Amino acid sequence: MKKPLIEVIFASEKRKDVLLLLQDGSREMEYLLNSLDTTRTALLPQMKILEEHQLVSHDRDTYELTPIGKLIVNRMSPLLRTVDALGADIDYWGSHILDFIPSHLLERIGEIGKCNTIIPTVPETHYILRKFHESSKDSGILYSINTFFHPNFVELFADLLQNDVEIHFILSQDLLTDMTDNYNKIFNSLIDTNKFHFYLHPKDLGFMSLGVSKHYLMLTSLRTDGFFDNSRILCNSRTAVEWGIELFNHYLKDSTRINEV
């Protein structure tokens, strides 16, 4: 009697990993053995199970997915990426509001990969911002969304501009009001560089901040219970950065360019 397919796929790490390795095309057994760091003796029984369940076929020593195998793996991969991303800290994701992420990006949240959750003290917050800042100096471009104003933002922005980093900055109405009252001359001077691009988002953003450089995605969201915390997500994969830029552009399309504060 054959096993249920769900058991065939997920009850064995080796079988699951083989299916994922074959997603991009046929592979020789030697490639599978090296990728999985295993022996032929250990892997062959798992390959036999995959073949018996019509997921994999082979010709001599080369294996490939069957049409059924391709159908299943193409739908399995996004689920596994999502599980890996959220499972890295399910307590964080479960205790923070995700409504600000548009549905098409929430469905692809697995693309951010396994990120680090950082819960800094006040002094550590300054250090983390500085670390993100230093890594951004060779980015060429920086995307930022903020609903609060850090005292060192002006200094950090000026430093990035001196390193020829183009800055795109979306802010909330409350933050714009604070800037107009306290920092208008400084920010007007930044705008005059033609490398600092200001945008106002007309609605409640529903999260605290987003920063995307060439190297990192940094996201600070709000807790579901209404309490404030300083925790943030820091991701450094290429796909996380690309996902973060798409999130920025989602808010940019409804924002208005500001040419003077």
N, C-alpha and C positions, 0 to 999 in steps of 0.2 A: 504494500500500500504506500502510495506516495505521500510525502509530507505536504502540509499546507505551504503555499508559496511564501507567505509572510514569514514562516519559520525557516524556510530555505534561505531566504535573503538575510534575515536579521539575527538568527540564532547563532550564526558563526561569523566572527570578525573576518576570517580569511575569505569566506565566500562573498561577503559584502564587499571587501576590498578588491577582490578579483573582478567583480562586476564593474566597479568604478574604474579600475585600470583598463578595462576593455571598452570603456565608453567611447574613447577617441579612435578606436580601430583595433585590428587584430594585433596580437602580441605573441611572441615566442615564449615557450615555457621558461627559458633562462631569464628573460626579462621579468616575468612574474615572480620567479624565485628570488631574484636580486631585490626587487621592489618590496617584497613582503618579508625579506630576510628569513626565509624558511627553506626547508629541504623538499626535494621531489617526493620523498616518501610521505611527508606530512601533508603535502598539497594535493597529491593525486586523488585521494578519497574525496576531497571537497570538490575537485573538478568533476569527478564522476557524478556526484549528487547534482551539480549544476547542469550537467548534460542530461541526466535522467529526467530533469524537470524542464527540459526544453529551453533553458536560458542561455546555454553556451554550446557551441559546436567546435570541433577541431579537425584539422587536416595535418597529419603527421604530428609535428611538435608545435603547431601554431593554433592559437585559440581565438575565437571571436564570439561576439554576442549574436544570438539568433534574432530574428525580427521581434519575437516576443520579449527577448532579453533587452533589446534596444528600447522597446516601448516602456518597459518597467523602469529601467535605469534612468531614462530621460526624465521620468517623473519622480524618481527616488532621490536624485541628486539635490534638487532644491530643498526637499524636506530635510535631508541630512545636514545641509549647510545651515538651515534655520535652527535645527536642534543644536548643532555645534555652537552657533553664535549665541543663542539665548541660554543654552546650558552652561556656558562659561560662567555665568552668574545669574541664575534664574531668579534669585531673590531680588536683585536689583531691578531687572526688567519687570518682575511681577509687582513691585511696589512703586513704580514710576509711571506717569501718564505717557501713553504712546499715541494719543489721538492727533497730535500735531504732525505725525508722519502720514503723508497721503497714502491711500490704499495700495497704489501700484508700487510704492517703495517699501511699505510694510510687508507686502508679500515677498519682497526680495531682500529682506533684512539679513538673510543668511550671507549676503555678499560682504557684509562688514567683517565676517570672520570672528575668530576668538579675540575679543578685546579685553583690555585691562580695566577693571573698575577701581577708581582711585577715590579714597575718602580722606582728603587732606585736612590738616589743621589750617588755621589762618596763615601762619608763616609758610607752610608747605604749599598753600594755594599760590602764593607769590612765586615760589620756586617752580611749580609746574607750569605756570604761565610763562615764566622766563625760559624754561626748557623748550616749550612749544615755540616760543618766539625765536630762540636761537636757531632751531631747526628750520624755521621759515625763511631765514635770510637768503637762502639760495633757491627759494621756491619759484621766484619770478612773479608769482601771483598768490594772493591770499584772499580767501572768502570768509566773511565773518557776519554773524547775526547776533545781536545782543539786546537784552532788555534791562541790563544794569550797567553801570559805569564803574570800571575799576580805576582807581586813582592813577595808575601808571600807564593807562591806555595811550595817552597822548605821547608820552615818551617812547613807548614801544612802536607806535605807528610811525613816528618821525624817524626812528632808527631803521625800520624796514624800508621806508622811502629812500633813505640814504644808500641802501643796498639795492636800489632799483627794483624793489618789489611793488607791484601794482596791487592796490588794496580795494576790494569791493566790500562795502560795509552796509548792512541793513540794520535799522534800529526801529524800536517801537516809538509811539507818540510820546509816552512818558519820558523816555530817555532823550528824545529830541528837545522836549521842553526843558529838561535839566541842562542840556548842553547849551541851549539858547540863552538860558539865564546865567550860566557860569563859564562857558568855554567857547563862546561864539567866535571870538577873534582868533583863537588858536586853531579851531577847526576850519575856519575860512582860509587860514594860511595853508592848511593841509590840502584843501580843495584846490587852491590856486596852483598846486604842483602839477595838476592834471594827471596824477597817478593815484589820487585818492578819490574814490567814487562813493558818494553817499546816497542812500536810498531810504525812504520812509515806508514802512508797511502800515497800512491803515487799520488793521484789525489786531486783536489780541493774538500774540504769537503762540501762546500755550506751552512755551518752554523757556529756558533761561538763556542759553547761548549755544552757538555752533561755530566752530573754527575748522577750516579745511586748508591745509597747506599741501605741498608736494609730498610730504612725508606722513602727515597725520590727519586723522579725523578726531576732533574732540567735541563731545556733546554733553551738555548739562541740561537734564530734564527736571520736571517737577514731580513731587511725591503725590501718590493718589490720596493720602490721608491729610493733605494740606500742610503738613509740617515742612519746614525748610531743612534741607541738608546740602552739603557742599560737594557731594559725590559727583563724579563725572566719568564718562566712558572715553577711553583713549585707544584708538585703533591705528595700526600702521601698515595695513596691506594696501596694495594698489587698488583692489576692488572696493575697499572701504573708502578710500579717497574719492573714487569715481562716484560711489553711492552718495557721499557727502556733498559733492558738487551738484548732483541732481536735486538733493534736498534744498540746497541753497537756491538753485534756479527755480524751484517750485514757488518759493516765497518772493523771488525777484520779479516774477511775471506780474504780480499784483502790487508791486512797490513803485513808488514815484521817485524819480531822480531829484536830488536836492543840489542846487548849485550855489546856495548861500545859506548859512545858518543865521 
